C-alpha cells in the first residue's frame, strides 16, 4: 500500500480537500443531535431486518473507531471503523500517516442533507454540526479545517450562522448548490454581505456532493430505466450508494452555481473569495470556462462595467475542484490548461476514495512532470486551504 511515488506525491505537504467525519451509531448523537438519534434508531431497525450475512457486512462499516494506525487500517478500513473517523486526536495521527499537512473535513451525507433541508430540524442540525466541527477543529485549527454547513433558505439566517461560526473560529463553509439562496441568485446583491464577510475573514466557501439534491424540477428522469435508478437495498458498497443517473448529472447544479457566481460578477466584487467545488468531479470545469468566455464575447456590451476579466480568468484565480480518482487529469490539462484548478482529495473514510488514492491520482498526473504533480498534490489547494499563521 502507498508505494513509492513521484517527489511531490510522497512528500509530507499534501493538502487533502475532501475528508469526512464518519460517526458510528453510538456517536451519531454527538455529531448530529436529534437527527443522530433518529439515524441510530433507523440503523438498529435495519440490522433487525437484514439477513445475517448482510447485517454483518453493514455492521462492519459502522464499527467503532480503530485505535491502530497501519496502511491496512488507514487506507483499507472504510466507514466509522477507520482510525480518526470521529476523534480529532485520531484524525491528526491519520493525517501524519497519510503525509497530509492540512485537510478539509466535511460531515457525512446524511447530516449535510438534513442540515440543508427545510424547517426547524434542518436549522437545529446545522447548528449542532457546526458546534461539533468547530470544537473538533479547535484541537489543531491549522491542520483540521472543519467545514461548517450554511442553510441558505434564508440569507439572513445564513449570515447570522456564518457570523456565529466565524466568531467561534470556523473558517470553512459548505452551501447547497441546488436552490437559489434566499430565493434569489447567488450573484444578487442580497448575498453580498455574506460574500464580503467570508472574504474578509479569509474563509473558504465550498459546494459538495449531496448539496445538489432538488436542483432538477422533476425526479422522474430515470423512471422506467431500472439500471439507472438508485437501489435502496444495494449493499455492495456499504457507503454512499449512488445511481448511474445521479453520478452522471450531479455536476449540473454546481455548473449552474459557478456560472452565476462568475457571470454575475461575484468574483469581480470579491476578488479574494476562496471557492472550492468538492467531490463533484472536474471533467466539466474547463469546458464550462471555454463556454463562458464565448458567452462573454457574444454579450460583451452587457458585461461592460461588470466583468473586467474573462470568465476563465476568474475561474483560474478563485475556484478549485477535486477530480474523481477515475478521471484522467493529465488529459484535462493537456486539452484545456487550467492546471492551477485541480486538487487532491482522499474522501477519507468513504469507500469512493479507494484504497490507494495517492497512487491512483499520481498514475494519471505524473506524466505531466514534477511541477504539475506538486501543484496538484500540494500547491493548488493552498487557495482554499491556506495555512494559518
C-alpha positions in Angstrom: 0.0 0.0 0.0 1.1 3.5 -0.8 4.1 2.6 -3.0 6.9 4.9 -4.0 5.6 7.8 -6.0 6.9 10.9 -7.6 8.6 13.5 -5.4 5.5 15.7 -4.7 3.1 12.8 -4.1 5.4 11.3 -1.5 6.1 14.5 0.4 4.7 15.5 3.8 3.0 18.6 2.5 0.0 17.2 0.6 -3.3 19.0 1.1 -6.5 16.9 1.2 -9.5 18.8 0.1 -12.1 16.2 0.9 -12.4 14.1 4.0 -15.3 13.3 6.3 -16.4 12.8 9.9 -18.0 9.3 10.0 -19.7 8.5 13.3 -20.7 5.1 14.3 -24.3 4.6 15.6 -23.2 5.2 19.2 -21.6 8.6 18.3 -24.2 9.9 15.9 -26.0 11.9 18.5 -22.7 13.6 19.4 -22.2 14.7 15.8 -25.7 15.4 14.7 -28.0 15.8 17.7 -31.7 14.9 17.3 -31.3 13.6 13.7 -28.4 11.5 15.0 -30.7 9.7 17.4 -33.1 9.0 14.6 -30.2 7.7 12.4 -29.2 5.3 15.2 -32.8 4.0 15.5 -33.0 3.5 11.7 -29.7 1.6 11.8 -31.0 -0.6 14.6 -34.2 -1.3 12.7 -32.1 -2.1 9.5 -29.9 -4.6 11.4 -33.0 -6.5 12.6 -34.5 -6.6 9.1 -31.4 -7.8 7.1 -30.3 -11.4 6.6 -27.4 -12.3 9.0 -24.7 -12.2 6.3 -25.7 -8.8 5.0 -26.2 -7.5 8.6 -22.6 -8.5 9.4 -21.3 -6.6 6.3 -23.2 -3.4 7.1 -22.3 -3.7 10.8 -18.6 -3.8 9.8 -19.0 -0.4 8.1 -20.5 1.0 11.3 -17.9 -0.3 13.7 -16.3 1.9 16.5 -13.2 3.9 15.5 -10.0 2.0 15.4 -7.0 3.0 17.6 -4.5 1.3 15.3 -2.6 3.2 12.6 -1.3 1.0 9.8 -1.6 1.1 6.0 -4.4 -1.5 6.4 -6.5 0.5 8.8 -5.8 3.9 7.4 -6.3 3.1 3.7 -8.4 -0.1 3.6 -10.9 0.2 6.5 -13.8 2.3 5.5 -16.6 3.9 7.5 -16.7 4.7 11.2 -14.2 2.0 12.0 -11.3 3.8 10.3 -8.8 5.4 12.7 -9.6 9.1 13.2 -13.1 8.7 11.8 -14.6 10.9 14.6 -11.9 11.9 17.1 -9.6 14.9 16.4 -6.6 13.3 18.0 -7.1 10.2 15.9 -7.5 12.3 12.7 -4.2 14.1 13.3 -2.4 10.7 13.6 -4.2 9.6 10.4 -3.0 12.8 8.6 0.5 12.1 9.8 0.3 8.5 8.4 -1.0 9.9 5.0 1.6 12.6 4.8 -1.1 15.3 4.7 -0.4 18.7 6.1 -4.0 20.0 6.2 -7.4 18.7 5.4 -10.9 20.0 4.8 -13.3 17.9 6.9 -17.0 17.6 5.9 -19.9 15.9 7.6 -21.3 12.6 6.4 -24.0 12.8 3.6 -27.0 12.3 6.0 -26.0 15.2 8.2 -25.4 17.5 5.3 -28.7 16.6 3.6 -30.7 17.2 6.8 -29.0 20.5 7.6 -29.6 21.8 4.1 -33.3 20.9 4.2 -36.2 23.0 5.4 -37.8 23.5 8.8 -36.5 23.7 12.3 -34.9 20.2 12.3 -32.7 21.4 9.4 -31.6 24.5 11.3 -31.1 22.6 14.5 -28.9 20.0 12.7 -26.9 22.8 11.1 -26.2 24.4 14.4 -25.4 21.2 16.2 -23.0 20.0 13.4 -21.3 23.4 13.3 -20.8 23.4 17.1 -19.3 19.9 16.8 -17.0 20.6 13.9 -15.7 23.9 15.4 -14.9 22.1 18.6 -13.3 19.2 16.7 -11.1 21.6 14.7 -10.0 23.6 17.8 -7.6 20.7 18.6 -5.5 21.9 15.7 -7.2 24.6 13.6 -4.4 24.7 11.0 -4.5 21.0 10.2 -8.1 20.2 10.9 -10.2 22.6 8.7 -13.7 21.6 9.7 -16.4 22.7 7.2 -19.5 24.3 8.7 -22.8 23.9 6.9 -24.8 27.0 5.9 -28.5 26.6 5.2 -29.3 29.3 2.7 -33.1 29.1 2.6 -32.9 32.5 4.3 -29.9 34.8 3.6 -30.3 36.5 6.9 -30.2 33.1 8.7 -27.1 32.2 6.8 -25.4 35.5 7.7 -26.2 35.0 11.3 -24.9 31.5 11.4 -21.8 32.4 9.5 -21.1 35.2 12.0 -21.5 32.8 14.9 -19.2 30.2 13.3 -16.5 32.8 12.4 -16.6 34.2 15.9 -16.1 30.6 17.3 -13.0 30.1 15.0 -14.5 28.3 12.0 -13.1 29.2 8.6 -14.7 26.9 6.0 -18.3 26.6 4.9 -20.4 24.4 2.5 -23.5 25.7 0.8 -26.2 23.9 -1.1 -25.9 24.3 -4.9 -29.5 23.1 -5.6 -31.6 26.1 -4.7 -31.2 29.9 -5.1 -30.1 31.3 -1.7 -32.9 33.3 -0.2 -34.9 32.5 -3.4 -32.6 34.8 -5.4 -29.4 34.4 -7.4 -26.1 33.8 -5.6 -24.9 36.8 -7.6 -27.6 39.1 -6.3 -26.5 42.0 -4.1 -28.6 40.5 -1.3 -25.8 37.9 -1.0 -23.0 40.5 -0.9 -23.0 40.8 2.9 -22.3 37.1 3.2 -19.6 37.0 0.5 -18.0 40.1 2.0 -17.9 38.6 5.4 -16.4 35.3 4.3 -13.9 37.0 2.0 -12.7 39.4 4.7 -12.4 36.6 7.2 -10.1 34.7 4.8 -12.7 31.9 4.9 -13.4 29.2 2.3 -16.7 28.6 0.6 -17.4 25.2 -0.9 -20.0 23.2 -2.8 -20.0 19.5 -2.0 -21.6 16.3 -3.4 -25.1 16.0 -1.8 -25.9 19.7 -2.0 -27.3 19.4 -5.5 -30.4 17.5 -4.5 -33.6 19.2 -5.7 -31.9 21.2 -8.5 -33.9 19.4 -11.2 -37.6 20.2 -11.1 -38.5 16.6 -11.5 -37.0 13.5 -10.0 -38.6 11.3 -12.7 -35.9 11.4 -15.4 -34.7 7.9 -14.7 -38.2 6.4 -14.1 -38.7 3.3 -16.2 -35.0 2.7 -16.6 -34.1 0.3 -13.9 -30.4 0.1 -14.4 -30.0 3.9 -14.0 -32.0 4.2 -10.8 -31.0 4.3 -7.2 -31.1 0.9 -5.4 -32.1 1.4 -1.8 -31.0 -2.1 -0.9 -27.6 -2.1 -2.6 -25.1 -3.4 -0.1 -22.2 -3.7 -2.5 -20.5 -0.5 -1.1 -21.9 -0.1 2.4 -21.3 3.6 1.9 -22.6 6.4 -0.2 -24.7 4.5 -2.6 -25.3 6.4 -5.8 -27.1 5.6 -9.0 -25.5 5.9 -12.5 -28.0 8.6 -13.4 -27.2 10.7 -10.4 -23.5 10.3 -10.9 -23.9 11.4 -14.5 -25.9 14.5 -13.6 -24.8 15.7 -10.2 -22.4 18.3 -11.6 -25.2 20.2 -13.3 -26.2 22.2 -10.2 -22.6 23.2 -9.4 -22.1 24.3 -13.0 -25.2 26.5 -12.7 -24.0 27.9 -9.4 -20.5 28.7 -10.8 -21.9 30.3 -13.9 -23.9 32.7 -11.8 -21.0 33.4 -9.4 -18.7 34.2 -12.4 -21.0 35.9 -14.8 -22.9 37.7 -12.1 -19.7 39.4 -11.0 -19.3 38.0 -7.5 -15.5 37.3 -8.0 -15.1 40.8 -9.6 -16.7 42.4 -6.5 -14.9 40.0 -4.1 -11.6 39.0 -5.7 -10.2 37.4 -2.6 -13.2 35.0 -2.2 -11.9 31.4 -1.9 -14.2 28.9 -3.6 -13.9 25.1 -3.8 -16.1 22.5 -5.6 -15.6 19.2 -3.8 -16.4 15.6 -4.8 -18.3 16.7 -7.8 -15.7 15.8 -10.5 -13.6 18.1 -12.6 -14.4 17.0 -16.2 -16.9 19.9 -16.6 -14.8 22.8 -15.3 -12.6 23.7 -18.3 -15.3 23.2 -21.0 -17.6 25.4 -18.9 -14.8 28.1 -18.7 -14.5 27.9 -22.5 -18.2 28.3 -23.0 -18.4 31.2 -20.6 -15.6 33.0 -22.4 -17.5 32.7 -25.6 -20.7 33.9 -24.0 -18.8 36.9 -22.6 -17.6 37.8 -26.0 -21.0 37.5 -27.6 -22.7 39.6 -25.0 -19.7 41.9 -24.3 -21.8 45.1 -24.1 -23.9 43.5 -21.3 -20.8 42.8 -19.3 -19.2 46.2 -19.7 -18.6 47.6 -16.2 -19.5 44.2 -14.6 -16.5 41.9 -15.5 -13.0 43.2 -16.0 -11.6 39.8 -16.8 -12.5 36.8 -18.9 -14.7 34.3 -17.1 -11.9 31.7 -17.4 -9.6 34.1 -15.5 -11.9 34.3 -12.6 -12.2 30.6 -12.5 -8.4 30.2 -12.7 -8.0 32.7 -9.8 -10.9 31.9 -7.5 -12.0 28.3 -8.0 -10.5 24.9 -7.1 -12.0 21.5 -7.9 -11.3 17.9 -6.8 -11.4 15.4 -9.6 -12.6 11.8 -9.0 -9.7 9.4 -8.9 -11.0 7.7 -12.0 -10.6 10.9 -14.1 -7.6 11.5 -16.3 -6.4 14.8 -15.0 -3.5 15.0 -17.4 -5.9 14.8 -20.3 -8.0 17.6 -18.9 -4.8 19.8 -18.6 -3.4 18.9 -22.0 -6.7 19.8 -23.6 -7.7 22.9 -21.8 -5.0 24.0 -19.4 -6.3 25.4 -16.0 -3.6 23.3 -14.3 -3.9 25.5 -11.2 -7.5 24.5 -10.5 -7.2 20.7 -9.9 -6.5 19.5 -6.4 -6.0 16.2 -4.5 -8.7 14.7 -2.2 -9.0 11.3 -0.5 -12.7 11.2 0.5 -11.5 9.5 3.8 -13.0 7.3 5.2 -15.6 6.8 2.5 -15.3 3.8 0.0 -15.4 6.0 -3.1 -11.9 7.3 -2.2 -10.5 3.8 -2.9 -7.6 2.1 -1.1 -4.7 3.9 -2.7 -6.0 7.4 -3.9 -2.5 8.9 -4.0 -1.2 6.3 -6.3 -4.4 6.5 -8.4 -4.0 10.2 -8.9 -0.3 10.0 -9.4 -0.6 7.4 -12.1 -2.8 9.8 -14.0 -0.9 13.1 -13.5 2.8 12.1 -13.1 3.4 12.1 -16.9 2.9 15.9 -16.8 6.1 16.3 -14.8 7.0 17.1 -11.2 5.9 20.8 -11.4 2.3 19.9 -12.3 2.4 17.0 -9.8 3.4 19.3 -7.0 0.7 21.8 -7.9 -2.0 19.0 -7.9 -1.0 17.5 -4.5 0.4 20.5 -2.7 0.2 23.9 -4.2 -3.2 24.4 -5.8 -5.1 23.5 -2.7 -3.4 26.4 -0.7 -6.0 28.8 -2.2 -8.9 27.0 -0.5 -6.9 25.6 2.4 -4.5 28.3 3.4 -2.1 27.8 6.3 -3.0 29.7 9.5 -0.1 31.8 10.9 
